[in-house]
Amino acid sequence: MVSFSRRLLIALGLVAGLVPATVAQAADKPKELRIDWATYNPVSILLKNKGLLEKEFAKDGIAIRWVQSAGSNKALEFLNAGSIDFGSTAGSAALVAKINGNPIKSIYVYSRPEWTALVTGKDSKIAKIEDLKGKRVAVTRGTDPHIFLVRALLGAGLTDKDITPVLLQHADGKTALIRGDVDAWAGLDPMMAQAEVEDGAKLFYRNAAANTWGILNVREDFAKDHPDLVKRVLAVYEEARKYALSHYDEVKADFIAVTKLPGAVVDKQLKERTELTHSKIGAPQRESILEAGLALQKAGVIKADVDVKKTVDDLIDGQYLASGTN
């Protein structure tokens, strides 16, 4: 009897020990997923408007909270602060943030864009990079346009010390250019397309290859704690991206509803300068981001002692997207 009672107590103790762990595991599930949308990420707008994530996670009792990112710098600030779980950026911007200690992983490609170029007013005499020497240039620090500008200057034998950077968020940079407050602007679509169509602004320097990919990032700790949720988010993102490829009119209508821009501006961005045929993150993105990082290191933006290749390898993580995708 004593032996039986002891065995019973031990069994009850083991069961009791399992209950808190099970409860804790259930409690650990987040009550909401926080994800950004941005006008430089048209897939995110479609995803938001169609409520696909809301449908996917309704059965789990997980709400979706959408946060607008005005630029890569803002998305990265939100990720670093833990106020969003997933954020849209350029690949090069994600790299610089990673080097500066932002704990993120780049997990998905939402577009291959030519979303930045160097822009000047319609009556400007600026025609080449060398003409920027001594000029005021609007730029948003920590974004692909900023990195694009630094690389363009480097290619012309200049640095950011040869210009006067005017630090403004993208939309304000466009306004400053049109008002004549600056001589040039490191532009970003759709504001750049709007300046072209409505104000006659000129893209005097373009280099599609130096535009790094549109990348979706996740907080490292979120991915570590909830890898299954990350995979489900990307599966739904894929659904939206594939839908966008065959429903341009709907993507355009959603974009116009959000931005209030005319159709000609939206077509310039989405038809001429945005490719949505990629999703899997891998070697092409790694090479593009690495090339940008090494150029920034040569320009002195990234310290000489930083192992850029190692950081790129640590940044990119393609395990969360199902095999068989592009």
C-alpha positions, 0 to 999 in steps of 0.5 A, spaced: 500 500 500 505 504 501 509 503 495 502 504 491 501 510 494 508 513 493 507 511 486 501 515 485 504 521 488 510 521 484 505 520 478 500 526 480 507 530 481 509 529 474 502 530 471 502 537 476 509 539 473 506 538 466 500 543 467 504 549 468 508 548 462 502 547 458 499 553 460 505 557 460 506 555 452 498 557 451 499 563 454 506 564 450 502 565 444 501 572 442 495 576 442 496 580 436 501 580 430 504 587 428 506 588 421 507 594 417 505 596 410 508 601 406 507 605 399 514 602 397 511 595 398 505 594 394 504 587 396 503 589 403 497 594 401 493 588 397 495 584 403 492 589 408 486 591 404 484 583 403 484 581 410 488 575 408 492 575 415 486 576 419 482 570 416 488 566 417 489 567 424 482 568 426 482 561 428 487 562 433 484 568 436 490 572 434 489 579 432 493 583 426 495 590 427 497 594 421 502 600 422 505 604 416 512 605 415 514 612 411 521 609 409 526 603 411 528 607 417 522 608 420 520 600 419 527 599 422 526 603 428 519 600 429 523 593 429 528 595 433 523 598 439 519 592 438 513 595 436 512 591 430 514 584 428 515 584 421 517 590 417 518 592 410 525 595 408 530 595 402 536 590 403 541 595 404 538 599 409 537 592 413 544 590 413 546 597 416 541 596 421 544 589 423 551 592 423 548 597 428 545 592 432 538 592 430 536 584 432 533 582 425 532 577 420 531 578 412 526 573 410 522 574 404 522 578 398 516 582 396 519 586 390 525 587 385 524 595 385 527 601 381 524 605 387 530 610 387 534 615 383 537 622 383 532 627 382 532 635 380 528 640 378 525 641 371 529 647 370 536 645 373 542 645 370 545 639 374 546 633 369 551 628 372 553 626 379 559 631 379 554 637 378 552 635 385 559 638 388 557 644 393 549 643 392 544 641 397 541 634 397 535 632 400 535 625 403 532 620 408 538 617 412 538 610 413 534 608 407 536 605 400 536 612 397 541 614 402 545 608 400 544 609 393 546 617 393 553 615 397 554 609 392 553 614 386 558 619 389 563 614 391 563 612 383 564 619 381 570 620 386 566 624 391 563 623 398 557 626 402 562 631 405 562 634 398 555 636 398 550 639 403 545 633 405 539 636 408 536 630 412 528 630 411 523 624 410 522 622 403 515 626 402 518 632 405 524 631 400 520 631 394 516 638 397 523 641 398 525 639 391 519 642 388 519 648 392 527 650 390 529 649 397 534 644 395 538 642 389 537 635 388 533 629 392 535 622 393 528 620 391 523 614 392 517 612 389 511 613 389 513 621 391 519 620 385 514 618 380 509 624 382 514 629 382 516 626 374 509 626 372 506 632 376 512 637 376 517 635 371 522 633 375 528 629 372 531 623 374 538 625 372 542 619 375 539 612 374 542 605 376 537 599 377 542 595 379 544 599 385 537 599 388 537 593 393 531 588 393 525 590 397 525 585 403 521 583 409 524 583 416 522 579 422 525 581 429 530 575 431 526 574 438 519 573 435 522 568 429 526 564 435 519 564 439 514 563 434 517 560 427 511 556 426 507 563 426 513 566 421 512 561 416 504 562 416 505 569 415 510 568 409 505 563 406 499 568 406 504 574 403 505 569 398 498 568 396 498 576 396 504 576 391 501 571 387 494 574 386 497 581 385 501 578 379 494 577 375 490 582 378 494 589 376 487 593 376 486 591 383 493 593 386 492 599 382 486 601 385 488 599 392 494 603 391 490 609 389 485 609 395 491 609 399 495 614 396 490 619 392 495 619 387 493 619 379 493 613 375 499 615 371 503 616 377 501 609 380 503 606 373 509 609 373 511 606 379 508 599 379 508 598 371 515 601 370 519 600 376 516 594 380 517 587 379 513 582 383 516 576 380 520 574 386 519 572 393 525 567 396 531 570 399 537 567 397 543 568 393 541 574 388 539 578 394 545 576 398 550 578 393 546 585 392 546 587 399 553 585 400 555 589 394 552 595 397 555 594 404 562 593 401 561 600 397 559 603 404 565 600 407 569 603 402 565 610 403 567 610 410 559 609 412 561 602 415 567 602 419 573 598 416 573 593 422 566 590 420 565 583 417 560 585 412 560 578 409 559 575 415 553 580 417 550 579 411 550 571 412 547 572 419 542 577 416 539 573 411 534 567 413 530 563 408 528 557 412 521 560 413 518 560 406 516 553 403 520 550 398 518 551 391 517 558 391 521 563 386 
